[in-house]
C-alpha cells in the first residue's frame, strides 16, 4: 500500500535524515517534523485481528437482522395470524358473534362496522377522549385502543346493552333528567364510565364521580350536569 507523503515546503538548503522504519526527519532552521514513509506495512497480527473483528461483526448483524425467511419461520412457530381476515369470536351484550376481521381491526371498528352497534362513538381514535368507552368484563376500556383479536373470551358491554330492553339504566335516565347531554357525542362513553362507578361504588362522592369521568373529553362542557346526574342515579341504585 502506497502512502502519499505529506506536502510541505522546503528550500534546497533543508536536510532530510533517514530513520528506522521508513520515516524521515526533515530539519529546517529552528524546526524538526516527521514526514510519512514511502510505504506502510501490515503485520500478520494486525491482519488476523482485523479479519476476526470483521467476522464477529458479520455474525452480530445476522443475529440482529434476521433474514425474511428466518422471520417468516419465527412467525409460523409463534402462531402469528394475518395479514388477511381471520375468524374472531366476540361476546357482545350477551350474544356470541363470529366475524371475519383483519388482525389490525380495533374493537370499536368491529362494534360499529359488522356488528352495527353505532352507539359506541369514535372521537380521537387514540384513547385520548374516551368517547368509545365500553365494558370489558365490567371494566371501562377505550375500545379504539383494543384490538378485536385480543378481546378473547371476555364479555363486551356497549351502551346498547346497558338498558334492560325498553327500560333505561338509572344512569341513562338521570342523564336525560339532568340535561347532561348537548351534542351527545361523548354521552355514551360518559354513561358507561358513570355506570361502572356505581357498580363498584353505589354511594360515590362528587370527587369519586370526577375521578371516574376524568378521562372523558366533553367539548360542550356539560361536566356539572354529568356529575349531578351520576350522583342522582346513585340514589336510585
Backbone as CSV, one residue per row, in Angstrom:
resi,resn,N_x,N_y,N_z,CA_x,CA_y,CA_z,C_x,C_y,C_z
1,UNK,0.862,-1.196,0.000,0.000,0.000,0.000,0.892,1.238,0.000
2,UNK,0.649,2.134,-0.966,1.489,3.323,-1.098,0.825,4.488,-0.396
3,UNK,1.565,5.201,0.384,1.071,6.359,1.113,1.692,7.608,0.528
4,UNK,0.843,8.570,0.187,1.352,9.814,-0.376,1.972,10.646,0.729
5,UNK,3.210,11.070,0.570,3.862,11.856,1.639,3.131,13.172,1.885
6,UNK,3.264,13.635,3.100,2.689,14.925,3.455,3.378,16.038,2.667
7,UNK,2.539,16.930,2.141,3.109,18.040,1.386,3.695,19.093,2.324
8,UNK,4.813,19.567,1.954,5.417,20.622,2.752,6.354,21.434,1.849
9,UNK,6.692,22.561,2.295,7.579,23.427,1.506,8.949,23.466,2.161
10,UNK,9.948,23.346,1.367,11.296,23.467,1.895,12.189,23.978,0.769
11,UNK,13.286,24.452,1.196,14.248,25.013,0.252,15.367,24.026,0.036
12,UNK,16.129,24.202,-1.050,17.225,23.256,-1.322,18.226,23.166,-0.186
13,UNK,18.242,24.149,0.698,19.207,24.097,1.782,18.779,23.218,2.936
14,UNK,17.468,22.766,2.926,16.997,21.908,4.009,17.591,20.516,3.868
15,UNK,17.714,19.814,4.989,18.305,18.486,5.007,17.254,17.468,5.436
16,UNK,17.322,16.261,4.883,16.441,15.162,5.265,17.294,14.029,5.773
17,UNK,16.983,13.551,6.947,17.717,12.448,7.550,16.809,11.234,7.596
18,UNK,17.303,10.088,7.221,16.536,8.851,7.277,16.531,8.326,8.695
19,UNK,15.438,7.607,9.004,15.350,6.972,10.312,14.827,5.572,10.126
20,UNK,14.937,4.781,11.173,14.499,3.390,11.108,12.991,3.345,10.950
21,UNK,12.485,2.390,10.119,11.046,2.220,9.939,10.507,2.942,8.744
22,UNK,11.365,3.498,7.880,10.889,4.126,6.666,10.415,5.546,6.837
23,UNK,10.651,6.171,7.971,10.228,7.547,8.198,11.440,8.461,8.158
24,UNK,11.215,9.672,7.809,12.313,10.606,7.738,12.086,11.796,8.632
25,UNK,13.105,12.459,8.978,13.032,13.697,9.740,13.504,14.822,8.850
26,UNK,12.639,15.777,8.613,13.049,16.930,7.807,13.451,18.038,8.765
27,UNK,14.589,18.540,8.613,15.084,19.566,9.521,15.190,20.870,8.790
28,UNK,14.834,21.887,9.428,14.967,23.244,8.921,15.408,24.081,10.109
29,UNK,15.930,25.193,9.850,16.405,26.039,10.935,15.289,26.293,11.936
30,UNK,15.484,25.800,13.149,14.501,26.020,14.206,13.305,25.088,14.135
31,UNK,13.270,24.104,13.159,12.119,23.230,13.008,12.584,21.796,12.822
32,UNK,11.811,20.874,13.363,12.010,19.449,13.127,10.645,18.798,13.117
33,UNK,10.284,18.095,12.026,8.988,17.425,11.996,9.113,16.171,11.143
34,UNK,8.153,15.242,11.369,8.198,13.958,10.691,7.402,14.007,9.405
35,UNK,7.843,13.228,8.426,7.070,13.024,7.196,6.787,11.545,7.063
36,UNK,5.614,11.165,6.507,5.299,9.743,6.373,6.302,9.034,5.495
37,UNK,6.477,7.745,5.746,7.370,6.964,4.921,6.732,6.641,3.588
38,UNK,7.529,6.149,2.654,7.024,5.831,1.336,6.092,4.629,1.388
39,UNK,6.240,3.716,2.338,5.399,2.513,2.422,5.053,2.254,3.861
40,UNK,3.848,1.696,4.057,3.425,1.201,5.364,3.214,-0.295,5.233
41,UNK,3.574,-1.023,6.240,3.431,-2.474,6.202,2.357,-2.912,7.172
42,UNK,1.660,-4.031,6.848,0.635,-4.624,7.702,1.200,-5.907,8.285
43,UNK,1.235,-5.982,9.595,1.784,-7.169,10.223,0.775,-8.305,10.186
44,UNK,1.226,-9.500,10.348,0.336,-10.666,10.364,-0.644,-10.586,11.520
45,UNK,-0.163,-10.090,12.665,-1.018,-9.994,13.834,-2.159,-9.004,13.607
46,UNK,-1.841,-7.829,13.036,-2.893,-6.841,12.806,-3.880,-7.328,11.746
47,UNK,-3.387,-8.075,10.743,-4.290,-8.604,9.710,-5.266,-9.601,10.312
48,UNK,-4.752,-10.539,11.124,-5.623,-11.538,11.738,-6.623,-10.895,12.700
49,UNK,-6.165,-9.860,13.420,-7.064,-9.168,14.341,-8.209,-8.496,13.571
50,UNK,-7.873,-7.826,12.459,-8.901,-7.171,11.647,-9.869,-8.161,11.043
51,UNK,-9.363,-9.303,10.565,-10.224,-10.321,9.975,-11.175,-10.892,11.021
52,UNK,-10.671,-11.086,12.235,-11.526,-11.604,13.302,-12.639,-10.645,13.666
53,UNK,-12.321,-9.359,13.758,-13.336,-8.353,14.081,-14.411,-8.305,12.998
54,UNK,-13.979,-8.406,11.729,-14.939,-8.389,10.615,-15.884,-9.575,10.696
55,UNK,-15.347,-10.760,11.009,-16.181,-11.962,11.088,-17.181,-11.854,12.231
56,UNK,-16.732,-11.330,13.380,-17.633,-11.176,14.525,-18.737,-10.182,14.201
57,UNK,-18.377,-9.054,13.548,-19.376,-8.051,13.185,-20.423,-8.612,12.245
58,UNK,-19.994,-9.432,11.284,-20.955,-10.033,10.350,-21.908,-10.962,11.083
59,UNK,-21.385,-11.718,12.048,-22.249,-12.605,12.821,-23.263,-11.843,13.652
60,UNK,-22.838,-10.734,14.218,-23.758,-9.911,15.004,-24.859,-9.329,14.128
61,UNK,-24.535,-8.917,12.910,-25.551,-8.383,12.004,-26.570,-9.440,11.640
62,UNK,-26.101,-10.685,11.426,-27.044,-11.763,11.110,-28.000,-12.018,12.256
63,UNK,-27.491,-11.882,13.486,-28.347,-12.106,14.663,-29.315,-10.960,14.864
64,UNK,-28.834,-9.719,14.683,-29.685,-8.551,14.921,-30.705,-8.350,13.815
65,UNK,-30.359,-8.709,12.579,-31.248,-8.505,11.444,-31.442,-9.833,10.716
66,UNK,-32.341,-10.682,11.226,-32.545,-11.976,10.586,-33.142,-11.814,9.196
67,UNK,-32.935,-12.789,8.382,-33.449,-12.752,7.013,-34.966,-12.867,7.010
68,UNK,-35.564,-12.578,5.847,-37.014,-12.687,5.709,-37.472,-14.112,5.969
69,UNK,-36.696,-15.073,5.494,-37.064,-16.470,5.708,-37.050,-16.824,7.196
70,UNK,-36.057,-16.304,7.914,-35.979,-16.580,9.347,-37.141,-15.938,10.085
71,UNK,-37.502,-14.699,9.691,-38.637,-14.038,10.334,-39.931,-14.773,10.054
72,UNK,-40.104,-15.241,8.834,-41.313,-15.983,8.487,-41.397,-17.279,9.276
73,UNK,-40.253,-17.926,9.459,-40.239,-19.171,10.225,-40.579,-18.914,11.684
74,UNK,-40.035,-17.820,12.248,-40.352,-17.473,13.638,-41.832,-17.166,13.795
75,UNK,-42.395,-16.430,12.825,-43.814,-16.080,12.903,-44.689,-17.322,12.842
76,UNK,-44.301,-18.282,11.999,-45.093,-19.503,11.885,-45.089,-20.287,13.184
77,UNK,-43.944,-20.347,13.840,-43.857,-21.074,15.097,-44.533,-20.321,16.234
78,UNK,-44.643,-19.002,16.116,-45.279,-18.212,17.180,-46.800,-18.179,17.043
79,UNK,-47.347,-18.817,16.022,-48.788,-18.827,15.831,-49.328,-17.492,15.362
80,UNK,-48.559,-16.765,14.549,-48.988,-15.468,14.072,-50.182,-15.618,13.139
81,UNK,-51.012,-14.583,13.098,-52.186,-14.594,12.231,-52.130,-13.408,11.288
82,UNK,-52.934,-13.462,10.223,-52.975,-12.367,9.268,-51.978,-12.579,8.152
83,UNK,-51.820,-11.583,7.276,-52.441,-10.255,7.333,-53.885,-10.214,6.855
84,UNK,-54.382,-11.306,6.287,-55.762,-11.337,5.830,-56.741,-11.505,6.982
85,UNK,-58.030,-11.541,6.641,-59.075,-11.679,7.658,-58.995,-13.047,8.335
86,UNK,-59.274,-13.049,9.625,-59.282,-14.278,10.421,-60.581,-14.323,11.217
87,UNK,-61.048,-15.513,11.588,-62.277,-15.596,12.388,-62.050,-15.107,13.816
88,UNK,-62.900,-14.210,14.275,-62.818,-13.665,15.634,-64.194,-13.793,16.280
89,UNK,-64.246,-14.418,17.439,-65.500,-14.597,18.155,-65.581,-13.607,19.307
90,UNK,-66.660,-12.846,19.344,-66.862,-11.836,20.385,-68.174,-12.101,21.104
91,UNK,-68.150,-11.902,22.419,-69.384,-11.962,23.220,-69.789,-10.528,23.538
92,UNK,-70.804,-10.050,22.839,-71.208,-8.649,22.951,-72.650,-8.573,23.425
93,UNK,-72.863,-7.906,24.547,-74.203,-7.706,25.108,-74.959,-9.027,25.263
94,UNK,-74.229,-10.055,25.678,-74.843,-11.354,25.946,-74.953,-12.267,24.747
95,UNK,-74.655,-11.787,23.547,-74.739,-12.607,22.337,-73.344,-12.911,21.812
96,UNK,-73.171,-14.113,21.262,-71.881,-14.525,20.703,-71.929,-14.386,19.192
97,UNK,-70.947,-13.660,18.652,-70.878,-13.432,17.217,-69.478,-13.775,16.723
98,UNK,-69.414,-14.446,15.594,-68.134,-14.759,14.960,-68.011,-13.933,13.689
99,UNK,-66.936,-13.174,13.597,-66.709,-12.257,12.492,-65.406,-12.596,11.779
100,UNK,-65.300,-12.181,10.531,-64.041,-12.283,9.784,-63.399,-10.906,9.795
101,UNK,-62.331,-10.757,10.585,-61.703,-9.458,10.776,-60.209,-9.548,10.505
102,UNK,-59.639,-8.477,9.980,-58.189,-8.413,9.859,-57.599,-8.169,11.248
103,UNK,-56.375,-8.627,11.500,-55.804,-8.506,12.850,-55.711,-7.088,13.381
104,UNK,-55.625,-6.092,12.489,-55.488,-4.715,12.951,-56.827,-4.043,13.264
105,UNK,-57.923,-4.751,13.132,-59.236,-4.174,13.405,-59.407,-3.935,14.900
106,UNK,-59.762,-2.722,15.281,-59.984,-2.420,16.692,-61.365,-2.894,17.112
107,UNK,-61.556,-2.987,18.415,-62.865,-3.378,18.936,-63.913,-2.349,18.536
108,UNK,-63.562,-1.078,18.560,-64.505,-0.030,18.168,-64.943,-0.197,16.722
109,UNK,-64.004,-0.517,15.848,-64.343,-0.715,14.440,-65.233,-1.925,14.248
110,UNK,-64.961,-2.992,15.000,-65.789,-4.191,14.893,-67.206,-3.929,15.399
111,UNK,-67.327,-3.174,16.469,-68.649,-2.874,17.029,-69.461,-2.003,16.077
112,UNK,-68.845,-0.967,15.560,-69.569,-0.017,14.719,-69.755,-0.538,13.289
113,UNK,-68.853,-1.402,12.830,-68.916,-1.900,11.460,-69.809,-3.113,11.307
114,UNK,-69.239,-4.299,11.315,-70.042,-5.509,11.063,-71.133,-5.770,12.100
115,UNK,-70.950,-5.320,13.343,-71.971,-5.557,14.364,-73.050,-4.479,14.386
116,UNK,-72.785,-3.348,13.769,-73.792,-2.300,13.663,-74.167,-1.624,14.970
117,UNK,-73.300,-1.694,15.968,-73.575,-1.067,17.273,-72.948,0.331,17.268
118,UNK,-73.623,1.264,16.648,-73.061,2.596,16.441,-73.218,3.513,17.647
119,UNK,-73.786,2.997,18.743,-73.846,3.816,19.955,-72.465,4.122,20.497
120,UNK,-71.501,3.242,20.234,-70.100,3.483,20.610,-69.498,4.473,19.622
121,UNK,-69.084,5.622,20.106,-68.554,6.675,19.243,-67.027,6.646,19.225
122,UNK,-66.465,7.085,18.125,-65.008,7.210,17.998,-64.693,8.680,17.792
123,UNK,-64.057,9.279,18.786,-63.737,10.698,18.705,-62.333,10.967,18.215
124,UNK,-61.359,10.382,18.878,-59.960,10.679,18.558,-59.242,9.510,17.912
125,UNK,-59.658,8.299,18.217,-59.005,7.119,17.664,-57.686,6.778,18.310
126,UNK,-57.363,7.410,19.427,-56.081,7.117,20.092,-56.209,7.116,21.613
127,UNK,-57.385,6.918,22.139,-57.570,6.765,23.584,-57.466,8.035,24.379
128,UNK,-57.626,9.201,23.743,-57.459,10.471,24.452,-58.779,11.086,24.910
129,UNK,-59.911,10.706,24.301,-61.173,11.381,24.625,-62.165,10.478,25.345
130,UNK,-61.992,9.157,25.247,-62.834,8.160,25.930,-64.266,8.112,25.422
131,UNK,-64.548,8.700,24.265,-65.901,8.621,23.719,-66.284,7.186,23.375
132,UNK,-65.299,6.346,23.096,-65.551,4.969,22.662,-65.592,3.974,23.816
133,UNK,-65.765,4.434,25.035,-65.697,3.561,26.206,-66.775,2.482,26.191
134,UNK,-66.350,1.248,26.406,-67.251,0.105,26.598,-66.755,-0.664,27.817
135,UNK,-67.507,-1.673,28.214,-67.052,-2.524,29.320,-66.419,-3.787,28.768
136,UNK,-65.338,-4.190,29.386,-64.710,-5.474,29.112,-64.673,-6.224,30.445
137,UNK,-65.583,-7.210,30.566,-65.789,-7.885,31.858,-66.085,-6.874,32.958
138,UNK,-66.896,-5.869,32.629,-67.324,-4.881,33.612,-66.354,-3.746,33.854
139,UNK,-65.223,-3.743,33.179,-64.208,-2.706,33.369,-64.238,-1.757,32.170
140,UNK,-64.354,-0.444,32.389,-64.368,0.501,31.261,-63.026,0.508,30.526
141,UNK,-63.093,0.399,29.201,-61.890,0.455,28.369,-62.187,1.315,27.149
142,UNK,-61.145,1.884,26.575,-61.273,2.630,25.321,-61.214,1.625,24.180
143,UNK,-62.332,1.399,23.524,-62.401,0.346,22.508,-61.581,0.672,21.267
144,UNK,-61.214,1.942,21.072,-60.378,2.281,19.918,-58.935,1.860,20.138
145,UNK,-58.577,1.522,21.372,-57.214,1.114,21.692,-57.102,-0.389,21.935
146,UNK,-58.189,-1.113,21.718,-58.214,-2.561,21.941,-58.427,-3.270,20.614
147,UNK,-57.523,-4.172,20.266,-57.711,-4.963,19.063,-58.790,-6.011,19.306
148,UNK,-59.628,-6.215,18.308,-60.716,-7.184,18.464,-60.182,-8.589,18.725
149,UNK,-59.046,-8.938,18.108,-58.489,-10.280,18.301,-57.956,-10.483,19.710
150,UNK,-57.745,-9.390,20.450,-57.219,-9.500,21.811,-58.312,-9.579,22.864
151,UNK,-59.564,-9.443,22.470,-60.655,-9.479,23.450,-60.788,-10.874,24.052
152,UNK,-60.672,-11.883,23.218,-60.769,-13.254,23.702,-62.159,-13.588,24.217
153,UNK,-62.200,-14.273,25.361,-63.473,-14.733,25.924,-64.131,-13.698,26.822
154,UNK,-63.531,-12.536,26.975,-64.094,-11.514,27.854,-65.385,-10.937,27.281
155,UNK,-66.314,-10.625,28.168,-67.622,-10.111,27.756,-67.538,-8.623,27.471
156,UNK,-68.115,-8.220,26.338,-68.150,-6.813,25.930,-69.564,-6.285,26.161
157,UNK,-69.652,-5.131,26.817,-70.944,-4.471,27.013,-70.858,-3.067,26.433
158,UNK,-71.783,-2.743,25.559,-71.826,-1.421,24.951,-73.018,-0.642,25.522
159,UNK,-73.169,0.594,25.079,-74.274,1.414,25.548,-75.618,0.775,25.190
160,UNK,-75.666,0.014,24.078,-76.899,-0.661,23.689,-77.273,-1.770,24.664
161,UNK,-76.267,-2.348,25.311,-76.529,-3.453,26.225,-76.717,-3.026,27.666
162,UNK,-76.630,-1.721,27.916,-76.756,-1.249,29.292,-78.213,-1.239,29.747
163,UNK,-79.111,-0.935,28.841,-80.535,-0.918,29.181,-81.076,-2.345,29.259
164,UNK,-82.177,-2.500,29.936,-82.845,-3.789,30.044,-84.083,-3.750,29.152
165,UNK,-83.875,-4.090,27.893,-84.970,-3.967,26.944,-85.292,-2.501,26.706
166,UNK,-86.574,-2.146,26.940,-87.002,-0.761,26.781,-86.780,0.062,28.041
167,UNK,-86.405,-0.601,29.122,-86.179,0.096,30.393,-84.743,0.613,30.437
168,UNK,-84.594,1.918,30.514,-83.261,2.517,30.542,-82.567,2.244,31.860
169,UNK,-81.249,2.254,31.819,-80.441,2.155,33.039,-80.642,3.434,33.845
170,UNK,-80.587,3.363,35.188,-80.754,4.566,36.009,-79.837,5.719,35.613
171,UNK,-78.619,5.421,35.177,-77.703,6.484,34.763,-78.216,7.131,33.479
172,UNK,-78.726,6.345,32.565,-79.280,6.900,31.335,-80.471,7.817,31.645
173,UNK,-81.340,7.369,32.521,-82.500,8.192,32.916,-82.050,9.489,33.573
174,UNK,-81.026,9.397,34.427,-80.547,10.581,35.143,-79.899,11.574,34.178
175,UNK,-79.210,11.081,33.163,-78.601,11.981,32.180,-79.691,12.769,31.439
176,UNK,-80.803,12.117,31.163,-81.904,12.810,30.493,-82.541,13.817,31.437
177,UNK,-82.779,13.406,32.682,-83.454,14.277,33.649,-82.625,15.506,33.994
178,UNK,-81.311,15.371,34.025,-80.437,16.481,34.416,-79.814,17.190,33.217
179,UNK,-80.331,16.905,32.025,-79.871,17.587,30.816,-78.349,17.497,30.675
180,UNK,-77.819,16.277,30.876,-76.373,16.062,30.796,-75.938,15.738,29.369
181,UNK,-76.722,16.204,28.408,-76.436,15.924,27.003,-76.543,17.219,26.210
182,UNK,-75.564,17.456,25.352,-75.703,18.559,24.393,-75.553,17.994,22.984
183,UNK,-74.335,17.903,22.483,-74.198,17.297,21.152,-74.388,15.790,21.223
184,UNK,-74.129,15.191,22.390,-74.360,13.770,22.592,-73.247,12.859,22.149
185,UNK,-72.183,13.405,21.571,-71.139,12.539,21.035,-70.368,11.836,22.152
186,UNK,-70.125,12.527,23.250,-69.372,11.923,24.351,-70.275,11.179,25.327
187,UNK,-71.584,11.320,25.165,-72.532,10.804,26.160,-72.438,9.293,26.381
188,UNK,-72.405,8.449,25.337,-72.335,7.000,25.601,-71.142,6.602,26.464
189,UNK,-69.969,7.163,26.152,-68.786,6.829,26.952,-68.904,7.325,28.371
190,UNK,-69.433,8.531,28.559,-69.652,9.080,29.898,-70.570,8.169,30.707
191,UNK,-71.665,7.743,30.093,-72.631,6.884,30.788,-71.999,5.553,31.172
192,UNK,-71.207,4.979,30.283,-70.574,3.696,30.586,-69.635,3.801,31.778
193,UNK,-68.850,4.880,31.857,-67.939,5.054,32.994,-68.697,5.353,34.276
194,UNK,-69.751,6.188,34.189,-70.536,6.507,35.379,-71.256,5.274,35.904
195,UNK,-71.803,4.461,34.998,-72.500,3.240,35.423,-71.530,2.239,36.045
196,UNK,-70.331,2.134,35.497,-69.332,1.234,36.075,-68.947,1.682,37.475
197,UNK,-68.881,2.995,37.682,-68.573,3.511,39.022,-69.624,3.060,40.028
198,UNK,-70.899,3.145,39.656,-71.962,2.787,40.591,-72.010,1.290,40.881
199,UNK,-71.526,0.483,39.943,-71.459,-0.964,40.193,-70.462,-1.243,41.314
200,UNK,-69.339,-0.566,41.280,-68.272,-0.819,42.259,-68.388,0.076,43.491
201,UNK,-69.084,1.191,43.366,-69.226,2.124,44.484,-70.635,2.723,44.429
202,UNK,-71.614,2.069,45.079,-73.006,2.533,44.988,-73.258,3.888,45.638
203,UNK,-72.360,4.338,46.485,-72.571,5.614,47.177,-71.348,6.514,46.981
204,UNK,-71.117,6.997,45.762,-69.908,7.776,45.486,-70.034,9.222,45.947
205,UNK,-68.893,9.841,46.158,-68.847,11.276,46.442,-68.653,12.021,45.119
206,UNK,-68.744,13.330,45.198,-68.514,14.130,43.996,-67.109,13.894,43.456
207,UNK,-66.135,13.791,44.346,-64.759,13.534,43.896,-64.648,12.171,43.214
208,UNK,-65.400,11.181,43.693,-65.385,9.861,43.059,-65.914,9.947,41.625
209,UNK,-66.977,10.711,41.449,-67.566,10.863,40.112,-66.593,11.594,39.186
210,UNK,-65.963,12.620,39.703,-64.999,13.361,38.887,-63.836,12.465,38.474
211,UNK,-63.383,11.632,39.392,-62.270,10.736,39.080,-62.687,9.703,38.036
212,UNK,-63.909,9.194,38.140,-64.374,8.164,37.213,-64.535,8.688,35.795
213,UNK,-64.854,9.962,35.670,-65.073,10.557,34.337,-63.930,11.479,33.913
214,UNK,-62.827,11.432,34.619,-61.737,12.376,34.360,-61.091,12.175,32.995
215,UNK,-61.180,10.974,32.445,-60.563,10.738,31.147,-61.449,11.099,29.970
216,UNK,-62.652,11.601,30.237,-63.606,11.904,29.169,-63.524,13.372,28.775
217,UNK,-63.493,13.604,27.470,-63.454,14.959,26.949,-64.835,15.341,26.434
218,UNK,-65.420,16.378,27.055,-66.713,16.904,26.622,-66.477,18.311,26.082
219,UNK,-66.554,18.456,24.792,-66.293,19.765,24.177,-67.423,20.762,24.465
220,UNK,-68.599,20.248,24.838,-69.727,21.127,25.149,-69.689,21.631,26.591
221,UNK,-68.870,21.010,27.426,-68.724,21.468,28.805,-69.882,21.107,29.709
222,UNK,-70.429,19.922,29.560,-71.578,19.516,30.392,-71.161,18.828,31.691
223,UNK,-69.949,18.980,32.093,-69.449,18.251,33.264,-70.302,18.443,34.522
224,UNK,-70.716,19.645,34.888,-71.544,19.791,36.097,-72.840,18.979,36.025
225,UNK,-73.461,18.903,34.850,-74.678,18.122,34.687,-74.379,16.614,34.768
226,UNK,-73.243,16.212,34.232,-72.845,14.804,34.311,-72.635,14.399,35.763
227,UNK,-71.966,15.250,36.533,-71.725,14.943,37.942,-73.048,14.840,38.711
228,UNK,-73.936,15.800,38.476,-75.225,15.802,39.174,-76.049,14.585,38.782
229,UNK,-76.036,14.219,37.520,-76.809,13.069,37.059,-76.287,11.771,37.678
230,UNK,-74.982,11.617,37.755,-74.407,10.388,38.328,-74.731,10.275,39.811
231,UNK,-74.649,11.394,40.547,-74.984,11.348,41.972,-76.467,11.052,42.181
232,UNK,-77.314,11.567,41.296,-78.747,11.292,41.403,-79.049,9.836,41.099
233,UNK,-78.338,9.274,40.112,-78.565,7.871,39.772,-78.105,6.957,40.893
234,UNK,-77.088,7.381,41.648,-76.604,6.562,42.757,-77.678,6.373,43.810
235,UNK,-78.567,7.337,43.969,-79.624,7.217,44.963,-80.739,6.266,44.542
236,UNK,-80.747,5.918,43.253,-81.792,5.009,42.755,-81.310,3.576,42.582
237,UNK,-80.020,3.369,42.728,-79.481,2.035,42.520,-79.241,1.334,43.842
